[in-house]
Every structure is written in structure tokens, then in C-alpha cells.
């Protein structure tokens, strides 16, 4: 396996049992370096909040997951403000939200792919001529 930029859809799978949680957990075995933008914490916490709101997880599980998220083994190599110009260009090129493109901007900078469980994000990037190799779905990480 190579190193990965982890997006929030994968980070959530470390904390909540859902499809591809086992695959996501394998990333934590120390065999790969994991990096992410600071945005990952807010996006993952928001996804967990949405699960709590619709009753998929309880208040205690929500609080515990957010606490665990803080210690996730991901390096944060670049401030968001430095990723923003590249992310904005990518969002325009792909016609895709800037939030996701922040992960892609970091992947380009770090020269490793984004690993995601977000099918829409995956498919948009895989369909682009020069970005297709910068994203991997969690179901096929190697």
C-alpha cells in the first residue's frame, strides 16, 4: 500500500461500524502514512452529528467518537489557507464542491492519492484525465 490523504468519509468509518469500516481500520495498522487537511475533523464530526441527529448513534457514542477523532493518526502537513487556491481551481475544473477538493489539493501536493468512501467524489475525480490516479475508493485501497 502507498501513503494516503484520508477524507472524512473514511475517518468516520474508524469510529462507526458501517460498510467498509474493516477496510478503513486496516489503514490504522501503521503500514501507511496518513495525512489530511484540518477540515477532516470538522467534516467527520459533522457526519457523526448527523448520525446522532437521525438516531443512528446515541449522544454518548457521538461524544466518544468525537473525542477519539481528535487522536486519529493523521499528520496535518499544510494549513487550510495554503490549500485553498488549489482547491478552488480544482472545484472549478471538476464542477465539484471545494470541501472535497481540499483533500485533492493536498493529495497533489503530497503526491499520494485521496482514499475515500464517497462514491460521487471518487467517480468525478476518476473520470478526469489527469487526476484519475489521485483517488482510490476504500473498497480497493491497494
C-alpha positions as CSV (number, residue, x, y, z in Angstrom):
1,X,0.0,0.0,0.0
2,X,1.1,3.6,-0.5
3,X,0.5,6.6,1.6
4,X,-2.9,8.3,1.6
5,X,-4.7,11.5,2.1
6,X,-7.7,10.5,4.3
7,X,-11.1,12.1,3.7
8,X,-13.8,12.4,6.3
9,X,-15.8,9.6,4.8
10,X,-13.0,7.2,5.8
11,X,-12.3,8.8,9.1
12,X,-15.9,8.3,10.1
13,X,-15.6,4.6,9.3
14,X,-12.9,4.3,12.0
15,X,-15.5,5.5,14.6
16,X,-18.8,3.9,13.5
17,X,-19.5,0.4,12.2
18,X,-20.8,0.7,8.7
19,X,-19.9,-0.7,5.2
20,X,-16.1,-0.6,4.6
21,X,-15.3,0.0,8.3
22,X,-13.0,-3.0,8.3
23,X,-11.1,-1.7,5.2
24,X,-10.8,1.7,6.8
25,X,-9.5,0.1,10.1
26,X,-6.7,-1.6,8.1
27,X,-5.3,1.8,7.3
28,X,-4.5,2.2,11.0
29,X,-2.1,-0.7,11.2
30,X,0.9,1.6,10.6
31,X,1.9,0.2,7.2
32,X,1.0,3.5,5.5
33,X,1.4,7.2,6.3
34,X,-1.9,9.0,6.6
35,X,-2.3,12.8,6.1
36,X,-5.3,15.0,6.0
37,X,-6.3,18.7,5.9
38,X,-7.6,20.1,9.2
39,X,-11.0,20.1,7.5
40,X,-11.2,16.3,8.2
41,X,-12.0,16.9,11.9
42,X,-14.9,19.3,11.2
43,X,-16.4,17.2,8.4
44,X,-16.2,13.9,10.3
45,X,-17.6,15.5,13.4
46,X,-20.5,16.9,11.3
47,X,-21.2,13.5,9.8
48,X,-21.2,12.0,13.3
49,X,-23.6,14.7,14.5
50,X,-25.9,14.0,11.6
51,X,-25.9,10.3,12.6
52,X,-26.8,11.3,16.2
53,X,-29.5,13.6,15.0
54,X,-31.3,10.9,13.0
55,X,-30.8,8.4,15.8
56,X,-28.2,6.1,14.2
57,X,-25.9,6.7,17.2
58,X,-26.6,7.9,20.7
59,X,-25.4,11.0,22.4
60,X,-22.8,9.1,24.4
61,X,-21.5,7.4,21.2
62,X,-21.3,10.8,19.5
63,X,-19.3,12.3,22.2
64,X,-17.0,9.3,22.4
65,X,-16.4,9.3,18.7
66,X,-15.6,13.0,18.6
67,X,-13.1,12.5,21.4
68,X,-11.5,9.6,19.5
69,X,-11.4,11.6,16.3
70,X,-9.0,14.1,17.9
71,X,-6.4,11.4,18.3
72,X,-6.7,9.8,14.8
73,X,-3.2,9.1,13.5
74,X,-3.1,11.6,10.7
75,X,-0.5,14.2,10.0
76,X,-1.8,17.7,9.1
77,X,1.1,18.9,6.9
78,X,-0.4,22.1,5.4
79,X,-2.6,24.9,6.7
80,X,-6.0,25.2,5.0
81,X,-5.3,28.7,3.7
82,X,-2.4,27.3,1.6
83,X,-4.6,24.6,0.1
84,X,-7.5,26.9,-0.7
85,X,-6.3,28.4,-4.0
86,X,-5.6,24.9,-5.5
87,X,-8.8,23.5,-4.1
88,X,-10.8,26.3,-5.6
89,X,-9.2,25.7,-9.0
90,X,-9.9,22.0,-8.8
91,X,-13.5,22.7,-7.8
92,X,-14.0,24.8,-10.9
93,X,-12.3,22.2,-13.1
94,X,-14.3,19.3,-11.7
95,X,-17.5,21.2,-11.0
96,X,-17.4,19.7,-7.6
97,X,-17.5,21.2,-4.0
98,X,-14.5,22.9,-2.6
99,X,-14.7,20.8,0.6
100,X,-13.8,17.6,-1.3
101,X,-11.3,19.4,-3.5
102,X,-9.3,20.4,-0.4
103,X,-8.4,16.8,0.1
104,X,-7.5,16.5,-3.6
105,X,-5.3,19.6,-3.4
106,X,-3.4,18.0,-0.5
107,X,-3.1,14.8,-2.5
108,X,-1.5,16.6,-5.4
109,X,0.9,18.4,-3.0
110,X,1.8,15.2,-1.1
111,X,2.0,13.1,-4.3
112,X,-0.3,10.4,-3.0
113,X,-3.9,9.6,-3.6
114,X,-7.0,10.5,-1.6
115,X,-8.7,7.5,-0.1
116,X,-12.5,7.9,0.1
117,X,-15.7,6.1,0.6
118,X,-17.6,8.9,-1.2
119,X,-18.8,7.4,-4.5
120,X,-19.7,10.7,-6.1
121,X,-16.3,12.3,-5.3
122,X,-14.5,9.2,-6.4
123,X,-16.3,8.9,-9.7
124,X,-15.9,12.6,-10.5
125,X,-12.1,12.5,-10.0
126,X,-11.6,9.1,-11.6
127,X,-13.4,10.5,-14.7
128,X,-10.9,13.3,-15.1
129,X,-8.0,12.7,-17.4
130,X,-5.1,14.0,-15.4
131,X,-6.5,13.4,-11.9
132,X,-7.8,9.8,-12.1
133,X,-4.7,8.4,-10.3
134,X,-5.1,10.8,-7.4
135,X,-8.1,9.0,-5.8
136,X,-8.8,5.5,-4.5
137,X,-12.0,4.0,-3.2
138,X,-11.8,2.4,0.3
139,X,-13.1,-0.8,-1.2
140,X,-9.9,-1.1,-3.3
141,X,-7.1,0.7,-1.4
142,X,-4.1,-1.1,-3.0
